[in-house]
Amino acid sequence: MSDFAMEPLVHDAWYIGAWSHELDGGPIARRILGEDVVLFRSGDGTAAALEDRCCHRGVKLSLGAPVAQGLQCGYHGLVFDGSGACVVNPGERTSPAFCVRAFPVVERQHFVWIWMGDPALADTGLIVDFAWHDRTDEWNFHYARYDIAANYMFMIDNLMDLTHLGYVHTSTIGGHPGEHDDAELTTTRTERGARYVRWMMESTPPPSFVKVAGFEGKVDRWQEFEYVAPASVLQWGGGHDSGTGGRENRERPGGMAVRLFHHATPADDENFHYILFHRRPRSGARFAGQHRVPRGHSGSVSRGQDLHRGAAGSGRQGPGAQAPLARPRQGGGLQPPRDQEDAGNRIRCRRGVTACGPACAASQSPRNAELTKPERRKS
C-alpha cells in the first residue's frame, strides 16, 4: 500500500476508456476505478461498455467476439447488447434477468469516454473539450497510452507544479533552473479546477528549443496548464524571439508551439491509464523529444509508445526524431500511424528520470519497481 494518503476515487465523472481506434480490432479489457470493463463496438458500430463478466458462468466477455446483435460470450454463446441485456441465449429463451451492468459511453474527438458512477448523473456536457483534437488540417497528430503503477494524482501533481522543470529537464526542455526562478506566474481558479500561465521573458532558450526551432538569441517563453477535475490537464507551451510580440499574440507565425492533452483514468488506487494527445503546427518549428523514456534508463517501451521514434517515411529512429502522422481511416476520421498501433506499456520506475509525463509520474510513485515489459492479455 502507498505511504501517501490519497483522495477517494471519483466515480461520478467521465474518464477515457479507450482511443476510438482501439475498438476496431475487437473487444478490449480495461480496469477502471477498480472494476473490470469490456469496451467494444456493437453491430452498428456504436461504442459500448459492459461489466467484463458474463452473468452465466462468470467468464470474461472480453474473451468473446462482436456479432451483429452485440458481444458474444466465448463460453456458451450468450449475446449481450450495448445496454447489457442478453438478446441471444442459444437453445434457450432469454429473460430480463439475464443481463450484465452497462456503463454510459460517449465517443468524441477520437476518444471513448465512460461514466462509472450513477448513470442518472452522466451529463455529456461535462466531457472535456479540446478543440485541437480535430484540427487535422493544421496540426500534426501524435498519441500514446501508458499503464502506470502509481496513483493518478501523481500525474496531476507533476503537471501542475513545474518547479521541477529546471532540475529534471535541464538538458532538454528545462534549461537553467534560474530561468524558472524568475518566471512570472499567474494562477486562476476555474469552474472545474485551475489554470496557470508562466512567462520567462528574455530568457535563454533551453537546449531543445535551440535544437528544434533554431533559436539563436533570447526568447519570450510561455507555459500554460489547465487542470479540469478530476483527471485532465490541457497544456499549451512555446516561445518566440524576444521583442517580436509573442506575448501579445502567442499564435503568431514563427517560433514554436505545442498543444497537449493529458488524461489519467484510474485503474485503481495504485494504477492508472495515462492517455496523451500531442499536436504541433504542421508548418513552423518542430517540437520533439519531450515525451520518451530517457536514454540510459533500462527497460522496455512497446512499439509506438515513444512519440518521437522516427520521421515518417525516413526509417530513422532515435531521440528527437518526429513521429509519423496519423493516416486517414477508411470511411473518414483518423487512425494511428502504423508504428503506433501497439498501444499500452507498463512503466514502473525506481531511478531518477529525465522525461516529462508518464516517466515523471512513475518516478514519484511510493510503490515503484523497475521498468518492465507489459503483461500480455488475451483479448
FILUM-212217 format. One record per residue (C-alpha): x, y, z; chain; residue in one letter. Coordinates in Angstrom, 2 decimals, always signed. Example, Ala and Ser with C-alpha at 12.3 -4.5 7.8 and 13.67 -1.06 7.14 Angstrom:
<sites>
SITE      east     north        up   chain   resn
SITE    +12.30     -4.50     +7.80       A      A
SITE    +13.67     -1.06     +7.14       A      S
</sites>
This chain:
<sites>
SITE      east     north        up   chain   resn
SITE     +0.00     +0.00     +0.00       A      M
SITE     +1.05     +3.59     -0.58       A      S
SITE     +2.57     +5.62     +2.24       A      D
SITE     +0.74     +8.67     +0.86       A      F
SITE     -2.85     +9.48     +1.80       A      A
SITE     -4.81     +9.85     -1.43       A      M
SITE     -8.28    +11.21     -2.06       A      E
SITE    -11.02     +8.65     -2.81       A      P
SITE    -11.53     +7.87     -6.49       A      L
SITE    -14.26     +9.95     -8.13       A      V
SITE    -16.93     +7.79     -9.75       A      H
SITE    -19.37    +10.41    -10.98       A      D
SITE    -17.14    +11.69    -13.77       A      A
SITE    -16.24    +10.98    -17.38       A      W
SITE    -13.00     +9.07    -17.98       A      Y
SITE    -11.34     +7.98    -21.19       A      I
SITE    -11.88     +4.26    -21.56       A      G
SITE    -10.02     +3.86    -24.85       A      A
SITE     -8.92     +5.51    -28.05       A      W
SITE    -11.59     +5.07    -30.72       A      S
SITE     -9.29     +3.04    -32.95       A      H
SITE     -8.60     +0.55    -30.15       A      E
SITE    -12.10     -0.89    -30.56       A      L
SITE    -11.69     -1.54    -34.27       A      D
SITE     -9.85     -4.80    -33.60       A      G
SITE    -12.50     -6.29    -31.31       A      G
SITE    -13.42     -6.05    -27.63       A      P
SITE    -10.78     -4.85    -25.18       A      I
SITE    -10.49     -5.37    -21.43       A      A
SITE     -9.73     -2.42    -19.21       A      R
SITE     -9.72     -1.96    -15.45       A      R
SITE    -11.29     +1.35    -14.42       A      I
SITE    -11.90     +2.52    -10.85       A      L
SITE    -11.33     -0.98     -9.55       A      G
SITE    -13.85     -2.59    -11.92       A      E
SITE    -13.18     -4.83    -14.91       A      D
SITE    -14.82     -3.40    -18.02       A      V
SITE    -15.07     -4.58    -21.62       A      V
SITE    -15.32     -1.98    -24.38       A      L
SITE    -16.49     -2.97    -27.85       A      F
SITE    -18.43     -1.89    -30.92       A      R
SITE    -21.94     -3.20    -31.43       A      S
SITE    -23.18     -4.36    -34.81       A      G
SITE    -23.96     -0.81    -35.97       A      D
SITE    -20.50     +0.41    -34.95       A      G
SITE    -21.63     +2.17    -31.77       A      T
SITE    -19.16     +2.02    -28.88       A      A
SITE    -20.41     +0.31    -25.71       A      A
SITE    -19.06     -0.76    -22.32       A      A
SITE    -20.17     -3.59    -20.06       A      L
SITE    -19.04     -5.30    -16.91       A      E
SITE    -16.39     -7.77    -18.06       A      D
SITE    -18.18    -10.80    -16.66       A      R
SITE    -20.86    -12.97    -18.23       A      C
SITE    -23.87    -13.41    -15.95       A      C
SITE    -23.97    -17.14    -16.80       A      H
SITE    -20.65    -18.59    -15.67       A      R
SITE    -18.60    -15.50    -14.96       A      G
SITE    -16.32    -15.77    -18.00       A      V
SITE    -14.75    -12.51    -19.17       A      K
SITE    -16.76    -11.09    -22.04       A      L
SITE    -13.59     -9.50    -23.40       A      S
SITE    -12.62    -13.04    -24.47       A      L
SITE    -15.68    -13.12    -26.73       A      G
SITE    -16.37    -11.65    -30.14       A      A
SITE    -18.53     -8.86    -31.57       A      P
SITE    -21.53    -10.04    -33.59       A      V
SITE    -24.41     -8.26    -35.29       A      A
SITE    -26.55     -8.23    -32.13       A      Q
SITE    -23.79     -7.19    -29.72       A      G
SITE    -21.00     -9.02    -27.87       A      L
SITE    -20.99    -12.81    -27.80       A      Q
SITE    -19.61    -14.65    -24.79       A      C
SITE    -16.88    -17.07    -25.83       A      G
SITE    -18.09    -19.80    -23.45       A      Y
SITE    -21.74    -20.65    -24.25       A      H
SITE    -22.54    -18.08    -26.92       A      G
SITE    -24.83    -15.74    -24.99       A      L
SITE    -25.02    -12.37    -26.72       A      V
SITE    -25.35     -9.05    -24.86       A      F
SITE    -26.28     -5.77    -26.50       A      D
SITE    -24.93     -2.36    -25.56       A      G
SITE    -27.50     -1.99    -22.77       A      S
SITE    -26.25     -5.17    -21.10       A      G
SITE    -29.36     -7.20    -21.94       A      A
SITE    -28.96    -10.79    -23.10       A      C
SITE    -30.52    -10.86    -26.58       A      V
SITE    -29.41    -14.34    -27.64       A      V
SITE    -29.35    -17.46    -25.44       A      N
SITE    -28.57    -20.44    -27.70       A      P
SITE    -31.07    -23.25    -27.21       A      G
SITE    -32.97    -21.38    -24.51       A      E
SITE    -35.26    -18.40    -24.07       A      R
SITE    -33.89    -15.07    -22.99       A      T
SITE    -35.04    -13.41    -19.79       A      S
SITE    -34.78     -9.85    -18.41       A      P
SITE    -32.88    -11.42    -15.53       A      A
SITE    -30.09    -12.37    -17.94       A      F
SITE    -28.11     -9.15    -18.04       A      C
SITE    -24.82     -7.51    -17.12       A      V
SITE    -24.11     -4.00    -15.96       A      R
SITE    -23.73     -1.43    -18.72       A      A
SITE    -21.93     +1.91    -18.47       A      F
SITE    -22.81     +5.17    -20.26       A      P
SITE    -20.42     +5.73    -23.17       A      V
SITE    -19.81     +8.68    -25.48       A      V
SITE    -17.42     +8.64    -28.44       A      E
SITE    -15.98    +12.07    -29.15       A      R
SITE    -12.76    +13.57    -30.56       A      Q
SITE    -11.03    +10.19    -31.06       A      H
SITE    -11.84     +9.04    -27.50       A      F
SITE    -14.34     +6.63    -25.98       A      V
SITE    -15.48     +8.24    -22.73       A      W
SITE    -17.06     +6.15    -19.98       A      I
SITE    -19.09     +7.10    -16.90       A      W
SITE    -18.55     +4.70    -13.99       A      M
SITE    -20.92     +6.35    -11.49       A      G
SITE    -24.66     +6.95    -11.27       A      D
SITE    -26.00     +6.85    -14.87       A      P
SITE    -28.62     +9.46    -13.99       A      A
SITE    -25.82    +11.99    -13.43       A      L
SITE    -23.98    +11.30    -16.70       A      A
SITE    -24.11    +14.80    -18.21       A      D
SITE    -22.27    +14.76    -21.55       A      T
SITE    -21.67    +18.49    -21.14       A      G
SITE    -19.02    +17.58    -18.55       A      L
SITE    -16.81    +15.85    -21.13       A      I
SITE    -13.61    +17.86    -21.57       A      V
SITE    -13.46    +19.62    -24.92       A      D
SITE    -10.07    +20.05    -26.57       A      F
SITE    -10.58    +21.70    -29.95       A      A
SITE     -7.14    +20.71    -31.28       A      W
SITE     -8.19    +17.06    -31.39       A      H
SITE     -9.95    +17.77    -34.67       A      D
SITE     -7.59    +20.29    -36.29       A      R
SITE     -6.00    +17.68    -38.52       A      T
SITE     -5.51    +20.11    -41.39       A      D
SITE     -3.33    +22.48    -39.37       A      E
SITE     -1.70    +20.40    -36.62       A      W
SITE     +0.24    +17.16    -36.66       A      N
SITE     -1.20    +14.34    -34.58       A      F
SITE     +0.66    +12.13    -32.10       A      H
SITE     -0.80     +9.90    -29.42       A      Y
SITE     +0.11     +7.36    -26.75       A      A
SITE     -1.35     +5.36    -23.87       A      R
SITE     +0.65     +4.12    -20.90       A      Y
SITE     -0.32     +1.94    -17.93       A      D
SITE     +1.48     +3.34    -14.90       A      I
SITE     +1.88     +1.83    -11.44       A      A
SITE     +1.07     +4.96     -9.43       A      A
SITE     -1.94     +6.82     -8.11       A      N
SITE     -3.38     +9.02    -10.85       A      Y
SITE     -2.93    +12.19     -8.78       A      M
SITE     +0.84    +11.92     -9.24       A      F
SITE     +0.31    +12.83    -12.89       A      M
SITE     -1.81    +15.83    -11.94       A      I
SITE     +0.71    +16.99     -9.33       A      D
SITE     +3.61    +16.59    -11.77       A      N
SITE     +1.97    +18.68    -14.48       A      L
SITE     +0.55    +21.39    -12.24       A      M
SITE     +3.85    +22.07    -10.45       A      D
SITE     +6.65    +22.92    -12.88       A      L
SITE     +9.21    +23.84    -10.25       A      T
SITE    +10.97    +20.60    -11.17       A      H
SITE    +11.47    +21.59    -14.80       A      L
SITE    +14.84    +23.32    -14.49       A      G
SITE    +16.27    +20.44    -12.47       A      Y
SITE    +14.83    +17.28    -14.03       A      V
SITE    +14.87    +18.58    -17.62       A      H
SITE    +17.94    +20.84    -17.59       A      T
SITE    +19.42    +19.40    -20.78       A      S
SITE    +16.18    +19.34    -22.80       A      T
SITE    +13.08    +21.49    -22.26       A      I
SITE    +14.05    +22.87    -18.86       A      G
SITE    +17.22    +24.84    -19.28       A      G
SITE    +18.88    +26.61    -16.37       A      H
SITE    +16.93    +26.47    -13.06       A      P
SITE    +17.45    +30.20    -12.58       A      G
SITE    +15.30    +30.94    -15.60       A      E
SITE    +12.36    +29.31    -13.83       A      H
SITE    +13.02    +31.01    -10.50       A      D
SITE    +12.41    +34.37    -12.18       A      D
SITE     +9.33    +33.31    -14.16       A      A
SITE     +6.16    +35.40    -13.98       A      E
SITE     +3.34    +33.23    -12.65       A      L
SITE     -0.38    +33.92    -12.90       A      T
SITE     -2.81    +31.45    -11.34       A      T
SITE     -6.57    +31.50    -11.89       A      T
SITE     -9.28    +29.39    -10.29       A      R
SITE    -11.66    +27.96    -12.89       A      T
SITE    -15.11    +26.40    -12.58       A      E
SITE    -13.67    +22.88    -12.55       A      R
SITE    -10.07    +23.35    -11.47       A      G
SITE     -7.29    +25.86    -12.00       A      A
SITE     -5.16    +27.42    -14.73       A      R
SITE     -1.69    +28.90    -14.53       A      Y
SITE     +0.49    +30.72    -17.02       A      V
SITE     +4.26    +31.14    -16.68       A      R
SITE     +6.23    +33.66    -18.73       A      W
SITE    +10.01    +33.68    -18.96       A      M
SITE    +10.78    +36.90    -20.79       A      M
SITE    +14.14    +37.44    -22.48       A      E
SITE    +15.28    +34.05    -21.26       A      S
SITE    +17.97    +31.77    -22.60       A      T
SITE    +16.29    +29.13    -24.78       A      P
SITE    +16.69    +25.62    -23.36       A      P
SITE    +18.63    +23.06    -25.44       A      P
SITE    +15.56    +21.54    -27.09       A      S
SITE    +14.31    +24.96    -28.21       A      F
SITE    +17.66    +25.62    -29.88       A      V
SITE    +17.80    +22.19    -31.48       A      K
SITE    +14.22    +22.08    -32.69       A      V
SITE    +13.38    +25.70    -33.51       A      A
SITE    +16.86    +27.10    -34.18       A      G
SITE    +16.65    +29.97    -31.71       A      F
SITE    +19.91    +31.95    -31.67       A      E
SITE    +19.15    +34.67    -29.11       A      G
SITE    +16.87    +35.34    -26.18       A      K
SITE    +13.28    +34.10    -26.26       A      V
SITE     +9.97    +35.04    -24.67       A      D
SITE     +8.71    +31.69    -23.49       A      R
SITE     +5.37    +30.63    -22.01       A      W
SITE     +3.82    +27.58    -20.37       A      Q
SITE     +0.07    +27.33    -19.79       A      E
SITE     -1.55    +24.43    -17.95       A      F
SITE     -5.21    +23.99    -17.04       A      E
SITE     -6.45    +21.28    -14.68       A      Y
SITE    -10.01    +20.07    -15.31       A      V
SITE    -11.10    +17.90    -12.41       A      A
SITE    -10.84    +15.11    -11.78       A      P
SITE     -8.34    +13.78    -14.32       A      A
SITE     -7.49    +16.06    -17.27       A      S
SITE     -4.77    +18.63    -17.92       A      V
SITE     -4.64    +20.86    -21.01       A      L
SITE     -1.20    +22.18    -21.96       A      Q
SITE     -0.06    +24.94    -24.29       A      W
SITE     +3.57    +25.96    -24.47       A      G
SITE     +6.12    +27.55    -26.74       A      G
SITE     +8.27    +30.58    -27.38       A      G
SITE     +9.15    +33.40    -29.76       A      H
SITE    +12.22    +35.53    -30.33       A      D
SITE    +12.26    +38.24    -27.66       A      S
SITE    +10.76    +41.53    -28.69       A      G
SITE     +8.74    +40.12    -31.61       A      T
SITE     +5.31    +40.34    -29.98       A      G
SITE     +4.99    +36.76    -28.83       A      G
SITE     +3.38    +37.71    -25.55       A      R
SITE     +0.70    +39.78    -27.28       A      E
SITE     -0.03    +37.06    -29.82       A      N
SITE     +1.21    +33.60    -28.92       A      R
SITE     -0.31    +32.16    -32.11       A      E
SITE     +1.63    +34.44    -34.43       A      R
SITE     +3.77    +32.75    -37.11       A      P
SITE     +7.31    +31.80    -36.23       A      G
SITE     +8.78    +30.47    -33.04       A      G
SITE     +7.43    +27.20    -31.77       A      M
SITE     +4.29    +25.93    -30.09       A      A
SITE     +2.82    +22.67    -28.87       A      V
SITE     -0.59    +21.62    -27.56       A      R
SITE     -1.04    +18.58    -25.35       A      L
SITE     -3.97    +16.88    -23.69       A      F
SITE     -3.17    +14.71    -20.66       A      H
SITE     -5.71    +12.40    -19.05       A      H
SITE     -5.38     +9.93    -16.19       A      A
SITE     -8.01     +7.20    -15.95       A      T
SITE     -7.60     +5.46    -12.59       A      P
SITE     -7.39     +1.68    -12.84       A      A
SITE     -7.50     +1.55     -9.04       A      D
SITE     -5.89     +3.41     -6.13       A      D
SITE     -2.35     +2.50     -7.21       A      E
SITE     -2.50     +2.30    -11.00       A      N
SITE     -3.75     +4.48    -13.83       A      F
SITE     -4.01     +4.65    -17.60       A      H
SITE     -2.18     +7.70    -18.92       A      Y
SITE     -3.62     +8.99    -22.20       A      I
SITE     -1.56    +11.59    -24.05       A      L
SITE     -2.61    +13.56    -27.12       A      F
SITE     +0.02    +15.80    -28.72       A      H
SITE     -0.36    +18.34    -31.51       A      R
SITE     +2.03    +20.79    -33.08       A      R
SITE     +1.54    +23.01    -36.15       A      P
SITE     +2.28    +21.38    -39.48       A      R
SITE     +4.26    +24.43    -40.56       A      S
SITE     +6.90    +26.16    -38.48       A      G
SITE     +9.04    +24.75    -35.74       A      A
SITE     +9.12    +21.09    -34.78       A      R
SITE     +8.89    +20.17    -31.15       A      F
SITE    +10.22    +16.71    -30.37       A      A
SITE    +11.86    +14.56    -27.76       A      G
SITE     +9.88    +15.63    -24.68       A      Q
SITE     +7.83    +12.53    -24.02       A      H
SITE    +10.02     +9.48    -24.08       A      R
SITE    +11.77     +7.24    -21.59       A      V
SITE    +15.27     +8.74    -21.30       A      P
SITE    +18.36     +7.28    -22.88       A      R
SITE    +20.29     +5.12    -20.43       A      G
SITE    +17.19     +4.15    -18.44       A      H
SITE    +16.90     +0.38    -18.63       A      S
SITE    +13.64     -1.25    -19.57       A      G
SITE    +11.33     -1.77    -22.49       A      S
SITE     +8.97     +0.54    -24.32       A      V
SITE     +6.38     -1.09    -26.55       A      S
SITE     +6.46     -0.31    -30.24       A      R
SITE     +4.76     +3.03    -30.81       A      G
SITE     +5.00     +4.32    -27.27       A      Q
SITE     +7.94     +6.62    -27.95       A      D
SITE     +6.11     +9.51    -29.58       A      L
SITE     +9.20    +10.60    -31.46       A      H
SITE    +10.86     +7.37    -32.55       A      R
SITE    +11.27     +8.15    -36.24       A      G
SITE    +10.46    +10.55    -39.01       A      A
SITE     +7.64     +9.50    -41.28       A      A
SITE     +8.95     +7.60    -44.25       A      G
SITE    +12.59     +8.01    -43.29       A      S
SITE    +13.13     +4.84    -41.32       A      G
SITE    +15.15     +6.97    -38.91       A      R
SITE    +14.94     +6.03    -35.23       A      Q
SITE    +16.26     +7.71    -32.14       A      G
SITE    +15.95    +10.65    -29.78       A      P
SITE    +14.38    +13.75    -31.24       A      G
SITE    +13.00    +12.08    -34.36       A      A
SITE     +9.49    +13.07    -35.37       A      Q
SITE     +6.71    +10.51    -35.05       A      A
SITE     +4.80     +9.63    -38.22       A      P
SITE     +1.46    +11.33    -38.69       A      L
SITE     -1.95     +9.78    -38.29       A      A
SITE     -3.37     +8.49    -41.55       A      R
SITE     -6.93     +8.68    -42.93       A      P
SITE     -9.32     +5.94    -41.83       A      R
SITE    -11.49     +4.30    -44.46       A      Q
SITE    -14.86     +5.97    -44.24       A      G
SITE    -13.43     +9.12    -42.65       A      G
SITE    -11.65    +10.14    -39.49       A      G
SITE     -8.15     +9.21    -38.37       A      L
SITE     -6.37     +6.05    -37.50       A      Q
SITE     -2.93     +5.87    -35.88       A      P
SITE     +0.40     +5.69    -37.68       A      P
SITE     +1.39     +2.11    -38.47       A      R
SITE     +4.18     +2.03    -35.94       A      D
SITE     +1.90     +3.37    -33.18       A      Q
SITE     -0.81     +0.71    -33.28       A      E
SITE     +0.67     -1.30    -30.40       A      D
SITE     -0.62     +0.91    -27.59       A      A
SITE     -0.17     +0.03    -23.94       A      G
SITE     +3.00     -0.01    -21.93       A      N
SITE     +3.52     -0.62    -18.23       A      R
SITE     +6.03     +1.69    -16.58       A      I
SITE     +7.39     +1.00    -13.12       A      R
SITE    +10.30     +3.28    -12.36       A      C
SITE    +12.66     +3.35     -9.39       A      R
SITE    +15.56     +5.52    -10.56       A      R
SITE    +15.51     +9.22    -11.37       A      G
SITE    +14.32    +10.04    -14.87       A      V
SITE    +14.65    +12.91    -17.31       A      T
SITE    +11.44    +12.72    -19.30       A      A
SITE     +8.20    +14.59    -18.65       A      C
SITE     +4.82    +12.90    -18.41       A      G
SITE     +4.49     +9.18    -17.66       A      P
SITE     +8.07     +8.63    -16.56       A      A
SITE     +7.90    +11.57    -14.17       A      C
SITE     +4.65    +10.31    -12.68       A      A
SITE     +6.03     +6.83    -12.24       A      A
SITE     +9.21     +8.11    -10.63       A      S
SITE     +7.16     +9.81     -7.91       A      Q
SITE     +5.22     +6.69     -7.03       A      S
SITE     +5.94     +5.46     -3.48       A      P
SITE     +5.38     +1.98     -4.81       A      R
SITE     +7.74     +1.69     -7.75       A      N
SITE     +9.74     -1.06     -9.33       A      A
SITE    +11.81     -1.43    -12.48       A      E
SITE    +10.60     -0.68    -15.96       A      L
SITE     +9.08     -3.94    -17.14       A      T
SITE     +7.57     -5.26    -20.31       A      K
SITE     +3.77     -5.07    -20.40       A      P
SITE     +1.91     -8.18    -19.39       A      E
SITE     +0.25     -9.87    -22.32       A      R
SITE     -3.50    -10.08    -22.00       A      R
SITE     -5.90    -12.10    -24.04       A      K
SITE     -8.48    -10.07    -25.88       A      S
</sites>
